[in-house]
Amino acid sequence: MIIANNITKSFGSLQVLKGVNLQVKPSEIVSIMGASGAGKTTLLQILGTLETPDSGSVVIDGVDVGSLRKNELSHFRNKKIGFVFQFHQLLPEFSALENVMIPALIGGASFSKAEKSARELLTYLDLTNRVEHKPSQLSGGEKQRVAVARALVNRPAVILADEPSGSLDSKNKEDLNRLFFDLRKNFNQTLLIVTHDKELASIADRMINIKDGVIEQND
């Protein structure tokens, strides 16, 4: 599902990634660990097509993303990749339902289809009674589940998560960790998760450790 070959990336004189090679199978859950500054988030942003590598190639679901033009890349990202961030990044002026609908509407879905998909996902995530609530009215765990629904609304091939449980308490963190495996079971999702949560990293199918811009360990 994901093939990264010899990925390098520098910011000024600082080389953050120094030739990263990575393959992730369909429906695999892979965790990425490493100290701050090791290059984890930069790698995730490159795999998510938010950053461009200095060299190397990224293939997602059989498509070499480096060969896509700007508009094609935006469309590919919208359809094929879902993102879950540490601080949910929900738009405060919109309801939970509207936040989840936005990627579908951007992707060209009709309003009725986007609303139907969003409601189904929010129901699946036990948020039926919160669909009209704005982010300020939701708990931390609820906000993150809305963010997961938003990532899923276009049924992407890959979910990329950057410290998704970093801002949650232990109960919500446990619930979110379990949710990732439910997503794989029910939606055949492929998940790549940057985390400092050793519990989540240990129960993933595979744990990758990045140190000084290279993959040090691949269990």
RONUSE-545515 format. One record per residue: residue in three letters; x, y, z of N, C-alpha, C, O in turn. Coordinates in steps of 0.001 Angstrom, whole numbers, plus 500000, padded with zeros to 6 digits. Example, Ala and Ser with C-alpha at 12.3 -4.5 7.8 and 13.67 -1.06 7.14 Angstrom:
BEGIN
ALA513190494310507800512300495500507800513200496700507800514236496681508465 SER512850497750507080513670498940507140512900500030507870513409501138508039 
This chain:
BEGIN
MET500827498788500000500000500000500000500860501262500000500527502242499334 ILE501972501238500751502912502367500784504312501847500491504771500893501120 ILE504985502472499543506385502156499257507158503469499223506896504329498381 ALA508103503620500133508984504791500146510403504319499877510916503436500564 ASN511029504914498874512378504514498483513360505667498631513226506697497971 ASN514354505485499510515493506400499650515048507849499823515509508734499103 ILE514143508090500786513620509429501024514622510268501806515061509884502890 THR514978511422501238515824512384501945515097513720502022514305514061501145 LYS515379514475503092514770515792503250515634516650504161516018516239505256 SER515929517843503685516688518809504476515911520108504591515142520476503703 PHE516128520792505705515618522140505901516831523033506152517400523037507244 GLY517216523784505129518461524533505216519632523576505296519753522668504474 SER520489523773506274521661522903506432521371521660507260522242520806507425 LEU520148521555507782519791520416508637519161519310507804518085519496507237 GLN519821518163507726519257517025507010518430516204508002518965515618508944 VAL517128516175507770516207515524508701516026514049508360516009513209509259 LEU515890513721507078515770512335506633516948511998505735517311512778504854 LYS517544510830505962518828510492505330518754509174504571519622508313504713 GLY517711509028503769517598507816502969516703506783503619517156505686503945 VAL515446507118503811514482506228504470513822505321503442513347505784502404 ASN513797504035503736513105503046502916512041502383503781512307501974504911 LEU510840502283503236509728501768504038508689501152503125508388501689502059 GLN508139500020503549507003499417502864505946499049503900506256498507504961 VAL504694499355503571503562499031504443502548498259503618502138498705502545 LYS502147497108504119501214496245503393499777496727503557499471497437504515 PRO498891496351502634497470496681502801496929496136504120497216494999504495 SER496147496954504820495499496606506094496494496368507224496145495756508233 GLU497710496835507069498700496713508135498647497945509031498406499056508557 ILE498872497745510325498976498849511277500433498931511713500964498015512341 VAL501067500048511367502493500232511644502669501468512516502121502528512213 SER503428501336513593503719502484514450505142502969514177506037502180513873 ILE505327504273514293506644504892514111506999505601515403506252506461515871 MET508132505247515978508595505870517217509973506487516996510661506200516016 GLY510344507336517933511654507980517867511632509252518687510566509785518993 ALA512809509738519043512911510951519840512436512160519039512346512104517812 SER512135513243519734511776514485519057512925514923518150514088514904518553 GLY512587515316516930513610515739515988514202514623515163515097514860514352 ALA513710513389515357514273512246514638513806512191513186514427511521512360 GLY512716512892512869512221512910511496510887512227511295510455512044510157 LYS510219511842512382508966511084512280507871511868511547507280511386510580 THR507619513083512032506540513882511443506878514293510013506002514317509149 THR508135514614509766508543514959508392508293513794507448507803513991506336 LEU508620512593507876508364511416507044506870511252506802506449510972505679 LEU506065511424507850504611511276507702504054512322506730503176512018505923 GLN504564513547506811504098514602505906504487514307504459503729514619503541 ILE505646513716504249506056513347502891505184512209502371504751512234501219 LEU504927511210503217504061510100502799502636510586502543501919510014501722 GLY502228511643503249500899512199503055500825513235501950499781513856501749 THR501928513430501227502046514374500100501901515826500534501627516693499704 LEU502081516102501822502056517480502307503420518143502165503513519369502104 GLU504469517345502113505827517809501877506408517034500702505995515908500425 THR507361517638500018508035516979498898509437516575499327510160517405499878 PRO509848515335499098511203514939499466512244515594498556511942515958497419 ASP513454515738499058514542516243498205514930515195497174515282515529496043 SER514865513935497565515132512833496640514371511609497110513903511553498247 GLY514250510630496228513506509416496544512107509459495966511708510437495334 SER511373508391496190510028508275495613509055507702496627509432506960497534 VAL507771508072496446506690507563497284505605507013496365505117507709495475 VAL505234505749496596504158505114495849503073504732496845503343504031497820 ILE501847505189496606500715504880497480499620504246496641499155504823495658 ASP499218503054497043498158502328496334498463502245494837497576502390493997 GLY499727502012494529500147501816493148500416503072492358500753502987491177 VAL500278504245492969500473505514492259501743506198492755501908506419493955 ASP502645506533491822503841507307492147503406508758492312503151509448491325 VAL503320509221493554502750510546493803503633511661493260503152512766493010 GLY504921511382493077505818512392492535505549512711491080506013513734490577 SER504811511855490397504510512068488981503228512877488775502885513209487640 LEU502516513199489861501237513890489739501430515400489691502288515952490381 ARG500623516056488869500603517511488852499864518027490089499222517255490801 LYS499958519331490339499451519899491590497982519574491813497613519123492898 ASN497139519791490814495707519519490969495430518027491131494565517627491909 GLU496173517212490387496024515762490503496419515299491898495780514419492475 LEU497481515900492436497964515522493766496945515892494835496711515116495762 SER496339517065494718495313517481495679494132516519495656493613516133496704 HIS493713516137494454492594515192494314492971513831494892492171513205495587 PHE494183513375494607494652512084495115494675512101496643494216511155497284 ARG495204513169497221495289513276498680493903513240499306493690512570500317 ASN492969513955498709491606514012499225490933512648499214490201512304500142 LYS491180511873498166490490510594497991491202509427498673490552508495499147 LYS492506509472498722493275508286499110493875508333500510494238507293501059 ILE493986509540501105494706509669502373493837510387503389493288511452503109 GLY493716509794504579493025510442505685494031510793506768494950510021507042 PHE493860511954507385494804512430508397494116512564509753492983513035509849 VAL494827512138510800494392512355512176495558513003512908496645512431512989 PHE495327514203513444496392514959514100496218514921515620495172514524516134 GLN497275515347516323497240515303517782496128516194518344495439515806519287 PHE495954517382517767494992518337518309493783518490517386493266519593517209 HIS493352517414516820492131517211516032491928518175514863491413517762513824 GLN492319519451515000492225520424513901490806520548513339490627520718512133 LEU489815520465514202488444520701513766488203522199513602488788523006514323 LEU487342522570512655487013523970512440485968524391513468484879523818513497 PRO486272525382514315485426525676515480484041526192515143483116526031515939 GLU483874526815513971482584527411513636481595526409513058480432526744512834 PHE482053525172512811481191524152512214480854523062513225481613522813514162 SER479718522422513026479314521308513887480165520079513592480927520051512625 ALA480022519068514437480720517802514207480352517236512838481220516800512082 LEU479066517247512532478605516732511238479230517497510089479711516893509131 GLU479229518807510170479788519629509088481281519413508941481784519362507819 ASN482002519285510048483439519025509980483733517728509237484672517653508444 VAL482926516714509500483146515419508850482777515489507371483401514820506548 MET481785516280507030481332516385505640482332517096504736482376516826503536 ILE483129517995505289483952518890504466484835518159503450484817518542502281 PRO485616517122503827486445516455502812485622515838501681486058515825500530 ALA484435515329502007483577514744500970483089515815500006483055515593498796 LEU482711516974500534482253518069499683483388518591498809483191518885497630 ILE484575518703499395485749519125498613486009518140497484486414518526496387 GLY485769516852497767486003515816496768484931515726495699485035514911494782 GLY483903516554495807482886516594494759481608515832495056480741515728494189 ALA481470515298496262480243514578496614479089515565496751479293516728497101 SER477892515101496475476717515934496684476523516149498180477030515382498999 PHE475776517214498532475542517511499943474854516337500630475224515963501742 SER473856515758499970473102514661500596473976513427500806473872512756501832 LYS474835513131499835475721511969499983476757512209501074477043511317501871 ALA477320513423501108478309513747502141477675513678503528478283513164504467 GLU476456514196503656475770514163504953475469512726505379475640512374506547 LYS475028511909504446474708510512504763475957509769505247475913509062506253 SER477069509934504523478309509261504913478787509743506276479224508946507106 ALA478702511059506503479160511620507769478317511120508930478854510769509980 ARG476998511084508750476116510603509821476390509128510130476407508728511294 GLU476603508331509093476885506913509310478158506717510123478203505880511024 LEU479190507489509801480452507357510522480318507847511961480836507210512878 LEU479644508945512168479463509452513523478635508489514362478867508353515564 THR477679507827513739476901506801514453477803505623514807477758505112515926 TYR478621505196513848479559504092514089480490504415515258480876503525516016 LEU480844505682515397481783506103516436481069506571517713481657507256518550 ASP479786506188517847479001506472519051478865507974519321478933508416520468 LEU478673508747518255478522510191518393477181510674517842477037511838517468 THR476207509775517795474895510118517232474295511350517885473693512180517203 ASN474449511481519186473827512590519916474685513852519929474342514831520592 ARG475806513831519195476718514981519212476897515607517834477730516497517660 VAL476119515149516851476364515574515467476217517071515273476910517650514436 GLU475326517718516028475097519151515854475939520000516800475862521228516764 HIS476730519367517634477566520100518581478817520632517891479380519979517013 LYS479241521816518296480487522382517804481655521868518662481444521403519782 PRO482887521952518132484029521391518873484134521868520317484527521097521192 SER483787523127520578483891523651521944482938522957522907483101523051524124 GLN481943522260522362480953521565523188481272520079523351480502519342523968 LEU482393519643522805482766518227522833483930517996523779484750518886524003 SER483994516790524333485144516407525158486349516117524258486216516040523036 GLY487512515958524864488712515670524090488589514383523297488985514324522133 GLY488038513347523928487874512071523240486881512169522104487073511561521051 GLU485804512943522314484803513117521266485378513877520077485114513527518927 LYS486159514910520352486790515670519266487674514755518421487672514840517193 GLN488415513894519077489324513037518315488562511994517511488999511613516425 ARG487434511528518028486611510600517247485968511300516044485820510694514983 VAL485590512564516204485105513330515056486213513457514012485964513342512812 ALA487439513697514482488576513804513560488805512489512820489161512493511642 VAL488604511370513503488732510061512855487646509894511797487915509413510696 ALA486419510293512130485326510214511157485636511059509932485394510633508803 ARG486167512247510150486547513124509030487606512457508154487547512546506928 ALA488561511798508776489620511112508018489062509958507194489627509596506161 LEU487944509378507655487385508190506998486334508496505942485979507612505162 VAL485828509723505895484610509994505138484742509697503646483749509353503004 ASN485928509818503087486122509494501669486623508067501464487047507705500367 ARG486575507264502517487033505871502467488436505783501848488628505116500831 PRO489415506461502467490760506504501890491459505161501970491056504283502733 ALA492504505009501180493299503789501205494183503732502446494495502653502949 VAL494584504907502935495567504992504018495110506031505040494613507096504675 ILE495282505709506325495119506687507397496503506975507979497214506053508378 LEU496881508241508026498137508666508627497805509445509898497064510427509853 ALA498348509010511021498034509633512305499314510122512971500284509376513100 ASP499305511390513394500477511997514028500167512284515493499453513237515806 GLU500699511465516382500471511572517826498968511698518136498566512626518838 PRO498143510788517628496685510954517752496172510909519179495115511468519474 SER496906510251520074496437510154521460497237511054522395497092510964523614 GLY498071511912521841498973512720522659498289513685523598498839514019524647 SER497082514148523240496381515122524076495248514501524889494443515221525479 LEU495180513154524924494063512480525584494463511901526935495631511596527172 ASP493468511753527825493719511071529094493795509570528845493546509105527733 SER494138508818529879494425507395529702493216506614529195493367505714528369 LYS492008506947529682490800506227529233490531506489527751490304505551526986 ASN490554507752527346490310508081525943491427507563525048491188507192523899 LYS492628507539525567493753507001524804493541505509524528493773505034523416 GLU493103504789525544492827503357525388491709503128524373491790502226523539 ASP490663503958524454489548503833523515490001504098522085489593503390521163 LEU490845505116521893491317505453520552492203504346520000492105503994518825 ASN493055503805520833493911502704520385493077501514519906493374500906518877 ARG492032501194520666491155500091520284490411500419518985490168499542518156 LEU490057501684518826489333502108517626490151501859516363489600501447515342 PHE491446502103516421492276501896515238492187500451514745492151500203513540 PHE492153499515515669492063498113515269490665497758514778490509496895513915 ASP489646498423515328488289498245514811488187498745513377487502498142512551 LEU488871499850513083488846500398511722489462499417510738488954499235509632 ARG490536498797511137491173497799510270490228496618510041490107496116508924 LYS489568496188511101488671495048510999487461495350510129487061494521509311 ASN486868496547510300485604496865509647485746497602508312484846497550507474 PHE486873498287508119487055499075506903488297498665506112488591499258505074 ASN489032497647506597490277497202505946491283498335505806492015498411504820 GLN491313499221506808492205500370506734493672499976506891494010499052507630 THR494519500692506187495965500661506415496301501883507259495942503003506895 LEU496986501682508383497272502790509290498763502908509572499433501921509877 LEU499266504124509464500646504442509823500568505511510903500053506604510664 ILE501081505196512100500839506034513271502160506454513908502920505613514387 VAL502431507763513910503542508311514676503075508476516112502049509107516364 THR503814507920517046503358507958518435504519507865519417505567507292519117 HIS504305508448520608505183508222521755504534507252522740505102506942523787 ASP503343506780522395502585505875523252503129504457523079502856503798522076 LYS503891503998524052504524502692523940503504501558523888503737500529523255 GLU502368501759524563501328500719524538500784500551523125500655499428522637 LEU500461501670522462499964501598521095501029501036520161500735500193519313 ALA502253501499520315503331501025519443503530499523519570503797498836518585 SER503396499015520805503676497597521040502597496673520492502872495509520200 ILE501344497187520343500287496308519854500064496452518351499243495735517779 ALA500780497366517709500713497472516249501304496210515622502029495465516281 ASP500994495977514356501552494814513666503071494896513597503774493887513646 ARG503558496135513483504998496337513325505365497692513909504614498660513785 MET506530497750514550507008499008515116508312499405514435509248498613514332 ILE508349500647513974509535501194513324510116502260514239509373503070514794 ASN511424502271514402512085503294515198512987504127514295513835503596513578 ILE512789505439514346513631506348513562514596507056514497514200507590515534 LYS515862507054514118516884507760514890517792508510513931518370507928513013 ASP517908509812514162518778510659513343518491510531511854519407510517511032 GLY517213510436511517516829510479510121516901509180509365516735509164508146 VAL517148508082510064517168506772509394516357505786510229516197505967511436 ILE515849504748509578515118503707510288516129502785510951516923502118510288 GLU516075502766512273517032501993513069516507500595513364517269499630513440 GLN515183500506513529514591499233513955513279499026513243512498499966513092 ASN513024497804512801511806497502512041511322496124512480511658495106511873 ASP510514496114513560510084494857514189508742494411513635508219493374514043 
